[in-house]
Amino acid sequence: MFKKADWIFVALAVLVVVGVSLLPSPRDQNPPVPGTPDHRALTVEQDCLHCHLAGGVRPLPARHPKRQDCFRCHRRMGGGVSGDRINGIMKGVAGQGMG
């Protein structure tokens, strides 16, 4: 059977997992994607780069991480399909064969 030390280890491991899962995600602390018509029309994250690259209409600030997975940190407004959901759908479609 389990020893007392085993139960203590399991309890501590569960506490760590629960504690980490309760930490706020970057998506909770970052501003959402604006609800403007241009932003609502976005279907893939790479579309963000049309305006937000250096030299674009609204380039990202220098302190912004150089990433291209915008929807990981910025949630979409208006109850639309999330970026994670869009990415999952697109991966599923791309993974299906033609027959």
C-alpha positions as CSV (number, residue, x, y, z in Angstrom):
1,M,0.0,0.0,0.0
2,F,0.9,3.6,-0.1
3,K,3.0,5.1,2.7
4,K,2.3,8.4,4.4
5,A,5.1,10.1,2.4
6,D,3.4,8.9,-0.9
7,W,0.1,10.5,0.1
8,I,1.8,13.7,1.0
9,F,3.6,13.7,-2.4
10,V,0.4,13.1,-4.3
11,A,-1.4,15.8,-2.3
12,L,1.4,18.3,-3.0
13,A,1.4,17.4,-6.7
14,V,-2.3,17.9,-6.9
15,L,-2.0,21.3,-5.1
16,V,0.7,22.4,-7.6
17,V,-1.4,21.4,-10.6
18,V,-4.5,23.2,-9.2
19,G,-2.5,26.2,-8.3
20,V,-0.9,26.6,-11.7
21,S,-4.3,26.1,-13.4
22,L,-5.8,29.0,-11.5
23,L,-3.1,31.4,-12.5
24,P,-4.3,34.1,-14.9
25,S,-3.5,33.5,-18.6
26,P,-2.0,36.1,-20.9
27,R,-5.4,36.3,-22.6
28,D,-7.0,37.5,-19.4
29,Q,-4.6,40.3,-18.9
30,N,-4.1,41.6,-22.4
31,P,-6.5,43.8,-24.3
32,P,-8.9,42.1,-26.6
33,V,-8.9,42.3,-30.4
34,P,-10.9,45.5,-31.1
35,G,-14.5,45.0,-32.3
36,T,-14.0,47.2,-35.4
37,P,-15.2,45.9,-38.8
38,D,-11.6,45.4,-40.0
39,H,-10.8,43.3,-37.0
40,R,-14.1,41.3,-37.1
41,A,-13.2,40.3,-40.7
42,L,-9.9,38.6,-39.5
43,T,-10.0,34.9,-40.1
44,V,-6.4,34.0,-39.5
45,E,-3.7,35.5,-37.3
46,Q,-1.4,36.2,-40.2
47,D,-4.0,38.8,-41.4
48,C,-3.0,40.9,-38.3
49,L,0.4,41.4,-39.8
50,H,-1.0,43.4,-42.8
51,C,-1.4,46.4,-40.5
52,H,0.8,45.6,-37.5
53,L,4.2,45.0,-39.1
54,A,6.9,47.7,-38.9
55,G,5.9,50.2,-41.6
56,G,2.3,49.2,-41.5
57,V,-0.7,51.3,-40.6
58,R,-0.4,50.6,-36.8
59,P,2.9,48.8,-36.2
60,L,3.3,47.0,-32.9
61,P,5.3,48.7,-30.2
62,A,8.9,47.8,-29.8
63,R,8.2,46.1,-26.5
64,H,5.6,43.8,-28.0
65,P,6.7,40.1,-28.3
66,K,7.7,39.2,-31.9
67,R,5.1,36.4,-32.3
68,Q,2.5,35.6,-34.9
69,D,-0.1,33.8,-32.8
70,C,-2.1,36.9,-31.8
71,F,-5.2,35.0,-30.7
72,R,-3.2,33.2,-28.1
73,C,-3.0,36.4,-26.0
74,H,-5.7,38.6,-27.5
75,R,-9.3,37.3,-27.2
76,R,-11.8,38.1,-29.8
77,M,-14.7,40.3,-28.9
78,G,-18.4,39.8,-29.6
79,G,-18.7,36.1,-28.8
80,G,-17.4,35.2,-32.3
81,V,-15.4,32.1,-33.0
82,S,-12.1,32.3,-31.1
83,G,-8.8,32.2,-32.8
84,D,-8.1,28.8,-31.1
85,R,-11.3,27.5,-32.5
86,I,-10.5,28.9,-36.0
87,N,-7.1,27.3,-35.9
88,G,-8.5,24.0,-34.9
89,I,-11.1,24.1,-37.7
90,M,-8.4,25.0,-40.2
91,K,-6.1,22.3,-39.1
92,G,-9.0,19.8,-39.3
93,V,-9.9,20.9,-42.8
94,A,-6.3,20.8,-43.9
95,G,-5.8,17.3,-42.5
96,Q,-8.7,15.8,-44.4
97,G,-7.9,14.1,-47.6
98,M,-9.8,14.3,-50.8
99,G,-10.9,10.7,-50.7
